[in-house]
Amino acid sequence: MYKVRAEVVKMNGRCTYHKVGDYIEAEDDLLEIPDGRKVCLWSLSALLPFLSAVQRKHDEPDDWLSDADYIQCPDSNVEVLWEIKKIPV
């Protein structure tokens, strides 16, 4: 299993909730958000399916889901791009 960090790496438009450098981390079944920060539901809905999949080590050669590295927020008013990184534990 990996610990996974999703970090905002790019923004186009004006997002009132996030800025470049914001992040969340997932380990096992827990989601960690730094103190005083929030995550909008638009971004969270896009990230959640990938966070749990990327945590696992897969052996299948055609498995693309565990190697997902960028997820875009689906909010049509702003582009927020999250980078997903695996952190060995």
Secondary structure as a PSIPRED ss2 file (coil, helix, strand):
# PSIPRED VFORMAT (PSIPRED V4.0)

   1 M C   1.000  0.000  0.000
   2 Y E   0.000  0.000  1.000
   3 K E   0.000  0.000  1.000
   4 V E   0.000  0.000  1.000
   5 R E   0.000  0.000  1.000
   6 A E   0.000  0.000  1.000
   7 E E   0.000  0.000  1.000
   8 V E   0.000  0.000  1.000
   9 V E   0.000  0.000  1.000
  10 K E   0.000  0.000  1.000
  11 M E   0.000  0.000  1.000
  12 N E   0.000  0.000  1.000
  13 G C   1.000  0.000  0.000
  14 R C   1.000  0.000  0.000
  15 C C   1.000  0.000  0.000
  16 T C   1.000  0.000  0.000
  17 Y C   1.000  0.000  0.000
  18 H C   1.000  0.000  0.000
  19 K C   1.000  0.000  0.000
  20 V C   1.000  0.000  0.000
  21 G C   1.000  0.000  0.000
  22 D C   1.000  0.000  0.000
  23 Y E   0.000  0.000  1.000
  24 I E   0.000  0.000  1.000
  25 E E   0.000  0.000  1.000
  26 A E   0.000  0.000  1.000
  27 E E   0.000  0.000  1.000
  28 D C   1.000  0.000  0.000
  29 D C   1.000  0.000  0.000
  30 L E   0.000  0.000  1.000
  31 L E   0.000  0.000  1.000
  32 E E   0.000  0.000  1.000
  33 I C   1.000  0.000  0.000
  34 P C   1.000  0.000  0.000
  35 D C   1.000  0.000  0.000
  36 G C   1.000  0.000  0.000
  37 R C   1.000  0.000  0.000
  38 K C   1.000  0.000  0.000
  39 V C   1.000  0.000  0.000
  40 C C   1.000  0.000  0.000
  41 L H   0.000  1.000  0.000
  42 W H   0.000  1.000  0.000
  43 S H   0.000  1.000  0.000
  44 L H   0.000  1.000  0.000
  45 S H   0.000  1.000  0.000
  46 A H   0.000  1.000  0.000
  47 L H   0.000  1.000  0.000
  48 L H   0.000  1.000  0.000
  49 P H   0.000  1.000  0.000
  50 F H   0.000  1.000  0.000
  51 L H   0.000  1.000  0.000
  52 S H   0.000  1.000  0.000
  53 A H   0.000  1.000  0.000
  54 V H   0.000  1.000  0.000
  55 Q H   0.000  1.000  0.000
  56 R C   1.000  0.000  0.000
  57 K C   1.000  0.000  0.000
  58 H C   1.000  0.000  0.000
  59 D C   1.000  0.000  0.000
  60 E C   1.000  0.000  0.000
  61 P C   1.000  0.000  0.000
  62 D C   1.000  0.000  0.000
  63 D C   1.000  0.000  0.000
  64 W C   1.000  0.000  0.000
  65 L H   0.000  1.000  0.000
  66 S H   0.000  1.000  0.000
  67 D H   0.000  1.000  0.000
  68 A C   1.000  0.000  0.000
  69 D C   1.000  0.000  0.000
  70 Y E   0.000  0.000  1.000
  71 I E   0.000  0.000  1.000
  72 Q E   0.000  0.000  1.000
  73 C C   1.000  0.000  0.000
  74 P C   1.000  0.000  0.000
  75 D C   1.000  0.000  0.000
  76 S C   1.000  0.000  0.000
  77 N C   1.000  0.000  0.000
  78 V C   1.000  0.000  0.000
  79 E E   0.000  0.000  1.000
  80 V E   0.000  0.000  1.000
  81 L E   0.000  0.000  1.000
  82 W E   0.000  0.000  1.000
  83 E E   0.000  0.000  1.000
  84 I E   0.000  0.000  1.000
  85 K E   0.000  0.000  1.000
  86 K E   0.000  0.000  1.000
  87 I E   0.000  0.000  1.000
  88 P E   0.000  0.000  1.000
  89 V C   1.000  0.000  0.000
